[in-house]
Amino acid sequence: MSIRNQEVNLITNLLKDIQYGSITIIVNEGKIVQVDSLKKKRFNSQNGRSNRNYYFK
């Protein structure tokens, strides 16, 4: 598989710009044909803590 500098730069810039979300790289016949980026924004509650409950009871 060969990766061009243009592809590396694009993926690197997406990684630098994303705080929450995902980056999907689509490969066809050993070549990158598509890159999808999904950004998410998380909002904190008024006390500065996340609204998510990470512990199961």
Biopython code that builds the backbone (N, CA, C, O; Angstrom):
import numpy as np
from Bio.PDB.StructureBuilder import StructureBuilder

atoms = [
    (1, "MET", "N", (0.851, -1.186, 0.000)),
    (1, "MET", "CA", (0.000, 0.000, 0.000)),
    (1, "MET", "C", (0.887, 1.237, 0.000)),
    (1, "MET", "O", (1.833, 1.338, 0.781)),
    (2, "SER", "N", (0.577, 2.147, -0.861)),
    (2, "SER", "CA", (1.330, 3.389, -0.984)),
    (2, "SER", "C", (0.453, 4.562, -0.540)),
    (2, "SER", "O", (-0.688, 4.699, -0.982)),
    (3, "ILE", "N", (0.998, 5.398, 0.334)),
    (3, "ILE", "CA", (0.250, 6.563, 0.819)),
    (3, "ILE", "C", (0.964, 7.813, 0.338)),
    (3, "ILE", "O", (2.161, 7.988, 0.565)),
    (4, "ARG", "N", (0.215, 8.675, -0.329)),
    (4, "ARG", "CA", (0.782, 9.918, -0.852)),
    (4, "ARG", "C", (0.873, 10.971, 0.254)),
    (4, "ARG", "O", (0.130, 10.914, 1.234)),
    (5, "ASN", "N", (1.781, 11.925, 0.093)),
    (5, "ASN", "CA", (1.929, 13.019, 1.063)),
    (5, "ASN", "C", (0.637, 13.803, 1.228)),
    (5, "ASN", "O", (0.315, 14.244, 2.331)),
    (6, "GLN", "N", (-0.099, 13.979, 0.152)),
    (6, "GLN", "CA", (-1.375, 14.711, 0.198)),
    (6, "GLN", "C", (-2.339, 14.023, 1.160)),
    (6, "GLN", "O", (-3.027, 14.690, 1.934)),
    (7, "GLU", "N", (-2.391, 12.708, 1.116)),
    (7, "GLU", "CA", (-3.281, 11.951, 1.994)),
    (7, "GLU", "C", (-2.814, 12.033, 3.447)),
    (7, "GLU", "O", (-3.627, 12.203, 4.356)),
    (8, "VAL", "N", (-1.525, 11.914, 3.658)),
    (8, "VAL", "CA", (-0.970, 12.022, 5.013)),
    (8, "VAL", "C", (-1.267, 13.399, 5.591)),
    (8, "VAL", "O", (-1.677, 13.509, 6.746)),
    (9, "ASN", "N", (-1.066, 14.442, 4.808)),
    (9, "ASN", "CA", (-1.325, 15.814, 5.280)),
    (9, "ASN", "C", (-2.803, 16.012, 5.625)),
    (9, "ASN", "O", (-3.128, 16.625, 6.642)),
    (10, "LEU", "N", (-3.687, 15.500, 4.786)),
    (10, "LEU", "CA", (-5.121, 15.635, 5.038)),
    (10, "LEU", "C", (-5.508, 14.953, 6.349)),
    (10, "LEU", "O", (-6.191, 15.545, 7.185)),
    (11, "ILE", "N", (-5.075, 13.725, 6.520)),
    (11, "ILE", "CA", (-5.420, 12.969, 7.729)),
    (11, "ILE", "C", (-4.796, 13.607, 8.963)),
    (11, "ILE", "O", (-5.441, 13.682, 10.009)),
    (12, "THR", "N", (-3.567, 14.061, 8.861)),
    (12, "THR", "CA", (-2.896, 14.734, 9.980)),
    (12, "THR", "C", (-3.645, 15.996, 10.387)),
    (12, "THR", "O", (-3.850, 16.238, 11.577)),
    (13, "ASN", "N", (-4.054, 16.798, 9.414)),
    (13, "ASN", "CA", (-4.802, 18.025, 9.712)),
    (13, "ASN", "C", (-6.153, 17.726, 10.349)),
    (13, "ASN", "O", (-6.580, 18.438, 11.258)),
    (14, "LEU", "N", (-6.825, 16.686, 9.884)),
    (14, "LEU", "CA", (-8.094, 16.300, 10.490)),
    (14, "LEU", "C", (-7.893, 15.876, 11.942)),
    (14, "LEU", "O", (-8.690, 16.236, 12.808)),
    (15, "LEU", "N", (-6.841, 15.119, 12.211)),
    (15, "LEU", "CA", (-6.552, 14.680, 13.578)),
    (15, "LEU", "C", (-6.239, 15.854, 14.500)),
    (15, "LEU", "O", (-6.630, 15.850, 15.667)),
    (16, "LYS", "N", (-5.540, 16.850, 13.984)),
    (16, "LYS", "CA", (-5.203, 18.034, 14.790)),
    (16, "LYS", "C", (-6.447, 18.854, 15.120)),
    (16, "LYS", "O", (-6.507, 19.516, 16.156)),
    (17, "ASP", "N", (-7.435, 18.807, 14.232)),
    (17, "ASP", "CA", (-8.609, 19.672, 14.341)),
    (17, "ASP", "C", (-9.770, 19.049, 15.112)),
    (17, "ASP", "O", (-10.737, 19.743, 15.425)),
    (18, "ILE", "N", (-9.696, 17.763, 15.422)),
    (18, "ILE", "CA", (-10.835, 17.086, 16.027)),
    (18, "ILE", "C", (-10.564, 16.826, 17.514)),
    (18, "ILE", "O", (-9.484, 16.373, 17.893)),
    (19, "GLN", "N", (-11.563, 17.123, 18.340)),
    (19, "GLN", "CA", (-11.445, 16.849, 19.772)),
    (19, "GLN", "C", (-12.268, 15.617, 20.139)),
    (19, "GLN", "O", (-11.809, 14.757, 20.891)),
    (20, "TYR", "N", (-13.476, 15.538, 19.609)),
    (20, "TYR", "CA", (-14.346, 14.377, 19.771)),
    (20, "TYR", "C", (-14.897, 14.027, 18.405)),
    (20, "TYR", "O", (-15.250, 14.916, 17.630)),
    (21, "GLY", "N", (-14.973, 12.753, 18.105)),
    (21, "GLY", "CA", (-15.541, 12.339, 16.837)),
    (21, "GLY", "C", (-14.780, 11.171, 16.252)),
    (21, "GLY", "O", (-14.155, 10.397, 16.977)),
    (22, "SER", "N", (-14.834, 11.048, 14.940)),
    (22, "SER", "CA", (-14.161, 9.927, 14.288)),
    (22, "SER", "C", (-13.683, 10.326, 12.896)),
    (22, "SER", "O", (-14.211, 11.240, 12.264)),
    (23, "ILE", "N", (-12.670, 9.606, 12.453)),
    (23, "ILE", "CA", (-12.148, 9.761, 11.101)),
    (23, "ILE", "C", (-12.133, 8.365, 10.494)),
    (23, "ILE", "O", (-11.540, 7.442, 11.053)),
    (24, "THR", "N", (-12.790, 8.218, 9.346)),
    (24, "THR", "CA", (-12.873, 6.924, 8.670)),
    (24, "THR", "C", (-12.113, 7.009, 7.360)),
    (24, "THR", "O", (-12.324, 7.926, 6.566)),
    (25, "ILE", "N", (-11.229, 6.052, 7.140)),
    (25, "ILE", "CA", (-10.443, 6.002, 5.911)),
    (25, "ILE", "C", (-10.933, 4.821, 5.090)),
    (25, "ILE", "O", (-10.886, 3.678, 5.543)),
    (26, "ILE", "N", (-11.406, 5.103, 3.873)),
    (26, "ILE", "CA", (-11.924, 4.067, 2.983)),
    (26, "ILE", "C", (-10.824, 3.693, 1.990)),
    (26, "ILE", "O", (-10.247, 4.554, 1.325)),
    (27, "VAL", "N", (-10.548, 2.390, 1.907)),
    (27, "VAL", "CA", (-9.484, 1.884, 1.032)),
    (27, "VAL", "C", (-10.098, 0.944, 0.008)),
    (27, "VAL", "O", (-10.927, 0.098, 0.346)),
    (28, "ASN", "N", (-9.686, 1.097, -1.250)),
    (28, "ASN", "CA", (-10.134, 0.220, -2.329)),
    (28, "ASN", "C", (-8.910, -0.197, -3.127)),
    (28, "ASN", "O", (-8.177, 0.651, -3.635)),
    (29, "GLU", "N", (-8.690, -1.488, -3.240)),
    (29, "GLU", "CA", (-7.546, -2.040, -3.972)),
    (29, "GLU", "C", (-6.225, -1.445, -3.480)),
    (29, "GLU", "O", (-5.335, -1.140, -4.275)),
    (30, "GLY", "N", (-6.110, -1.282, -2.148)),
    (30, "GLY", "CA", (-4.862, -0.817, -1.554)),
    (30, "GLY", "C", (-4.614, 0.680, -1.643)),
    (30, "GLY", "O", (-3.527, 1.148, -1.302)),
    (31, "LYS", "N", (-5.606, 1.435, -2.095)),
    (31, "LYS", "CA", (-5.450, 2.892, -2.217)),
    (31, "LYS", "C", (-6.535, 3.598, -1.432)),
    (31, "LYS", "O", (-7.681, 3.149, -1.402)),
    (32, "ILE", "N", (-6.175, 4.709, -0.794)),
    (32, "ILE", "CA", (-7.163, 5.519, -0.085)),
    (32, "ILE", "C", (-8.026, 6.217, -1.122)),
    (32, "ILE", "O", (-7.524, 6.956, -1.969)),
    (33, "VAL", "N", (-9.335, 5.973, -1.048)),
    (33, "VAL", "CA", (-10.242, 6.579, -2.016)),
    (33, "VAL", "C", (-11.175, 7.591, -1.371)),
    (33, "VAL", "O", (-11.798, 8.394, -2.064)),
    (34, "GLN", "N", (-11.274, 7.554, -0.033)),
    (34, "GLN", "CA", (-12.197, 8.472, 0.641)),
    (34, "GLN", "C", (-11.791, 8.611, 2.110)),
    (34, "GLN", "O", (-11.336, 7.654, 2.735)),
    (35, "VAL", "N", (-11.965, 9.813, 2.644)),
    (35, "VAL", "CA", (-11.746, 10.069, 4.063)),
    (35, "VAL", "C", (-12.967, 10.825, 4.579)),
    (35, "VAL", "O", (-13.318, 11.889, 4.070)),
    (36, "ASP", "N", (-13.608, 10.250, 5.605)),
    (36, "ASP", "CA", (-14.775, 10.879, 6.230)),
    (36, "ASP", "C", (-14.389, 11.355, 7.619)),
    (36, "ASP", "O", (-13.693, 10.655, 8.354)),
    (37, "SER", "N", (-14.842, 12.546, 7.973)),
    (37, "SER", "CA", (-14.572, 13.103, 9.296)),
    (37, "SER", "C", (-15.893, 13.499, 9.934)),
    (37, "SER", "O", (-16.706, 14.191, 9.320)),
    (38, "LEU", "N", (-16.100, 13.060, 11.165)),
    (38, "LEU", "CA", (-17.303, 13.396, 11.910)),
    (38, "LEU", "C", (-16.894, 14.051, 13.217)),
    (38, "LEU", "O", (-16.298, 13.411, 14.083)),
    (39, "LYS", "N", (-17.218, 15.328, 13.355)),
    (39, "LYS", "CA", (-16.908, 16.060, 14.584)),
    (39, "LYS", "C", (-18.117, 16.031, 15.498)),
    (39, "LYS", "O", (-19.262, 16.084, 15.048)),
    (40, "LYS", "N", (-17.837, 15.947, 16.791)),
    (40, "LYS", "CA", (-18.903, 16.006, 17.783)),
    (40, "LYS", "C", (-18.575, 17.112, 18.773)),
    (40, "LYS", "O", (-17.412, 17.375, 19.079)),
    (41, "LYS", "N", (-19.604, 17.737, 19.254)),
    (41, "LYS", "CA", (-19.447, 18.780, 20.273)),
    (41, "LYS", "C", (-20.111, 18.293, 21.537)),
    (41, "LYS", "O", (-21.292, 17.945, 21.525)),
    (42, "ARG", "N", (-19.366, 18.264, 22.634)),
    (42, "ARG", "CA", (-19.923, 17.850, 23.918)),
    (42, "ARG", "C", (-20.122, 19.069, 24.788)),
    (42, "ARG", "O", (-19.246, 19.927, 24.901)),
    (43, "PHE", "N", (-21.285, 19.129, 25.399)),
    (43, "PHE", "CA", (-21.624, 20.231, 26.278)),
    (43, "PHE", "C", (-21.553, 19.762, 27.720)),
    (43, "PHE", "O", (-22.036, 18.678, 28.051)),
    (44, "ASN", "N", (-20.957, 20.568, 28.571)),
    (44, "ASN", "CA", (-20.863, 20.250, 29.983)),
    (44, "ASN", "C", (-22.039, 20.851, 30.734)),
    (44, "ASN", "O", (-22.651, 21.821, 30.288)),
    (45, "SER", "N", (-22.347, 20.254, 31.891)),
    (45, "SER", "CA", (-23.392, 20.805, 32.742)),
    (45, "SER", "C", (-22.882, 22.086, 33.399)),
    (45, "SER", "O", (-21.722, 22.455, 33.217)),
    (46, "GLN", "N", (-23.734, 22.760, 34.156)),
    (46, "GLN", "CA", (-23.377, 24.047, 34.757)),
    (46, "GLN", "C", (-22.230, 23.932, 35.743)),
    (46, "GLN", "O", (-21.469, 24.886, 35.901)),
    (47, "ASN", "N", (-22.077, 22.793, 36.416)),
    (47, "ASN", "CA", (-21.009, 22.654, 37.391)),
    (47, "ASN", "C", (-19.681, 22.255, 36.755)),
    (47, "ASN", "O", (-18.701, 22.021, 37.461)),
    (48, "GLY", "N", (-19.643, 22.177, 35.429)),
    (48, "GLY", "CA", (-18.411, 21.881, 34.729)),
    (48, "GLY", "C", (-18.142, 20.400, 34.537)),
    (48, "GLY", "O", (-17.145, 20.024, 33.921)),
    (49, "ARG", "N", (-19.019, 19.561, 35.059)),
    (49, "ARG", "CA", (-18.862, 18.126, 34.894)),
    (49, "ARG", "C", (-19.712, 17.649, 33.722)),
    (49, "ARG", "O", (-20.733, 18.247, 33.382)),
    (50, "SER", "N", (-19.276, 16.589, 33.134)),
    (50, "SER", "CA", (-20.007, 16.018, 32.013)),
    (50, "SER", "C", (-21.347, 15.460, 32.488)),
    (50, "SER", "O", (-21.468, 14.976, 33.613)),
    (51, "ASN", "N", (-22.346, 15.535, 31.616)),
    (51, "ASN", "CA", (-23.661, 14.990, 31.922)),
    (51, "ASN", "C", (-23.692, 13.471, 31.817)),
    (51, "ASN", "O", (-24.663, 12.850, 32.248)),
    (52, "ARG", "N", (-22.667, 12.866, 31.263)),
    (52, "ARG", "CA", (-22.655, 11.425, 31.053)),
    (52, "ARG", "C", (-22.347, 10.695, 32.354)),
    (52, "ARG", "O", (-21.521, 11.135, 33.153)),
    (53, "ASN", "N", (-23.018, 9.592, 32.544)),
    (53, "ASN", "CA", (-22.753, 8.723, 33.674)),
    (53, "ASN", "C", (-21.895, 7.568, 33.181)),
    (53, "ASN", "O", (-22.380, 6.715, 32.437)),
    (54, "TYR", "N", (-20.638, 7.526, 33.578)),
    (54, "TYR", "CA", (-19.715, 6.512, 33.074)),
    (54, "TYR", "C", (-19.733, 5.234, 33.890)),
    (54, "TYR", "O", (-19.075, 4.260, 33.524)),
    (55, "TYR", "N", (-20.459, 5.220, 34.970)),
    (55, "TYR", "CA", (-20.478, 4.050, 35.830)),
    (55, "TYR", "C", (-21.852, 3.408, 35.807)),
    (55, "TYR", "O", (-22.873, 4.089, 35.895)),
    (56, "PHE", "N", (-21.864, 2.108, 35.689)),
    (56, "PHE", "CA", (-23.115, 1.364, 35.706)),
    (56, "PHE", "C", (-23.383, 0.871, 37.131)),
    (56, "PHE", "O", (-22.466, 0.454, 37.838)),
    (57, "LYS", "N", (-24.628, 0.925, 37.532)),
    (57, "LYS", "CA", (-24.989, 0.481, 38.880)),
    (57, "LYS", "C", (-25.668, -0.862, 38.818)),
    (57, "LYS", "O", (-26.050, -1.409, 39.853)),
]
sb = StructureBuilder()
sb.init_structure("model")
sb.init_model(0)
sb.init_chain("A")
sb.init_seg("    ")
for serial, (resi, resn, name, xyz) in enumerate(atoms, 1):
    if name == "N":
        sb.init_residue(resn, " ", resi, " ")
    sb.init_atom(name, np.array(xyz, "f"), 0.0, 1.0, " ", f" {name:<3s}", serial, name[0])
structure = sb.get_structure()
